[in-house]
Amino acid sequence: MDRRRNADVIVETLALEGKRVIDVGCGDGHLARHMAGFGARVLGVECSPRQLAKARAAAPMDRVTIVEGVGQSLPVPSGEADYVVFFNSLHHVPVAVMGQALQEAARVLRPSGAVYVSEPVAEGKFFETCRPVDDETEVRTRAYRALQSCPALQPVREFRYVHTVQMRTFDAFRERLISANVEREARFDAIKDELRTLFETNGRRTDTGWEFDQPMRVNLLERA
């Protein structure tokens, strides 16, 4: 598979200039700010208090708004968005409402709009390093099934590539894992020595830290 950067893939795939984008599960807002840098007007929707605090602590940026909300009930009028983005977030939606979240994405799309779903595949060195803390094999599989079975959306394109995850330190790795899911913190700390060994075994040492391979899958969909 080609080696590409997540940030490059989204701007190469979506024509962002002047478009209205809903970033579902926006985390700390880094992708929302990145897309705004390419001319999009972005509404980031996030439900994690930790991630919301980080997003709101960042310097304000034109064309970026961050609000509290969930994918299965988007605080957005119907037909307002050119793009709805789920970046590493669909598998974090509760399984029971994944389909509802995709229905919501279809509801807020304009007729010419598209849904962009980027998900990490449950394989590769980075996945194997994270797996002892939270094995997401099943939820990632369920997210993919939800994509394939949503009656409101139809597939346009699917492609894969390998993203290089970069971590400066083991502590940065810990912060990344626990930031999106507070329940992971205790599990991480309980097996910290095991995780450090995995981190150093699976990672590639660089001048600035560590690198890990993470296969990615992107699905583009439109209203059915």
N, C-alpha and C positions, 0 to 999 in steps of 0.2 A: 504494500500500500504506500501511497505517497505520504511524505512527512510534511505536514503543514501546521501553521499556528491557528488556534481557534479564532483569535481576533482577526486574522487575515481572511479566513474562510467566510465569515459572516458578511464582511464588507465586500468581498468579491462575489458573493452569491446574491445579495440583496442590493437593489438600487436605493440607497438610503436618503439621498439628497431631497429635502422637502417633504419627506414621508412621516406619517404619524405611526409610531411604533409602541406597542404595549409589551413590556418586558416582564413576563410572569415569573415570579420567584427571582427577583433581580439581585438578591443577596446584598452585598455592600455597595451596589450601584456602579461597579467598575465597567460592566458591559454597557449599561445605559449611557454613561459618560463617553465611552468609546464610540458608540453609534452616533451620539450627538455631535461628536467631533467630525463626523462625515455628513453633517447636515440634517440629521433626523430630529424630530421632536418626540421625546421619549417619556412615557409614563412607566415608571418602575413600580411593580406591585410586589410586596413582601410581607410575610406573616411572622417571621422570626424576630423577636425583640432584639436579640444580639445584632443581627444583620441590619435591622432598621436603624439601630443606634449608630452603627458604622456608616451607613449610607447618609444619615442626616448630619454626621460629624464632618463629612467631607465638604470641601469648599463648594458653595453654590455654583451651578453651571447653567448658562442659558440653554433653554430647550430641554431641560431635565427636571422632572418632578417625581418624587418618591412618595408613595402612599402605602398605608397598611391595607392589606387585603389578601384574598386567597383566589387561586385559579378557578375554583368551581363556582365562584360568585364575583366576577370581575366588576369593580366599581367604574364601569365604562358604558356609555350609551351604545345602543346597537348601531352598527354600520359606521363606526368612527375610525377604525384602524386600517392602515394599509398593510401592516404586518403585525402578527402576534408571535413573539419569540418565547420559546421554552428552552433556555440554555442550561443544560444539566439540571433541569428542575422538574420535568414531568414525572420522573420516578420518585420524587419527593412528595408528590400529591398523594393523599391516601388512596389506596387501590380502589376502594368502593366508589370514589368520585372522580377517578381519572377520566372516564368517559364524559362526565358532566363538565370537567374542565375543558375538554376539547370541544364540546358543544358550545361552551361559553366563548371560546376562541372564534368559532364560526359565527356566533351571534354578533360579535363586535367588529367583524371584518366588513370592509367595503366589498362590493361584488368583484372587484379586480384584485382583492388582497390575497395574501398568502400567510400560512402558518409555517414557521421555521422551528423545527424541533431538533436540537443537538443533544445527543445522549452518549455518555461513555459506555462502550461495550464492556461486558463483564469478562474481560481477559486482559492480559498484558501485565507488565511489571508493576505499574502503579496500582492497578486493581488488586494484585496479589499482596501488595504491601498494606493496603487499607483493609483487606478482607477480614482479618481477625477482629477488627473493631466493629465492623458492620458489613456483613456479607449481603450485598445488594443484588445478587444474581436473580433472585425471584422478582423483586420489584422492578428491575430493569426489563425483565422478560414481560411482565404484566403491562408495563408502559408501552412496549412495542406492540403488544396485542391490542391495546386500547387504540393505538394509532390505526391499526389495520381494520378495526371494526367500528369506527365512528361513522354513523350514517350521514352526518352533516358535512364531512370532509372527504375529499378524494385525493389520492396520491398524484403528485406531479413528478417527483424525482427523489431518488435515494442514492447516497454515495457515502463512502467511507474513506478515512485517512488516519494517520497516526499523529497525534499531538504530543509534543514534548513538554511534560510537566516539569517546571523548574522550582526548586526549593533551596533557599539559602542555608537553612539549618534544620535539624531534627525538630527543634521547638517550633519553627514555622510550619512544619508538617503537622504537628499536633494542633496548632491553632486552626489550620485549614480544616482538619477533620472535625473538630468540635464546634466550629463556628455555626455550621448549618443545622446542627442537631445536638442539643444540650445533653441528651441522654448518652452520647458517646464519651463524654468527659471521664466518667468513672470507669468505663470499660477500657479506655485508653490507658489511664493511669495504673490500672490493675495489671496490665501486661506490658508496661513501658519498656522493660529490658528486651523482651521478645521483639517488640516493634522496632526498637533501635537496631537490632541485628538485621531484621528484614530490610529496614531502610538502607542500611549500609551495604547489604548484599545485593539488593535489587537495583539500587541507584548507580548512576555513573558519576564519579567525582569530576567536578569542573573547577575552573579558577574562581567561580562565584558561588559554588554550592554543589547541588546535586541535580541530576536529570533522571526522569523516568519516562518510559514509553506508555502512552495510553491510547489504544485504538478508539476512534470516534465514529459515530454514525449520524448523518444528517438526513432528515426527511422533510421535504417540502410538500405542503398540501394546499388545496384551495377549496372554496365552498362547493359542495356537491349540487 
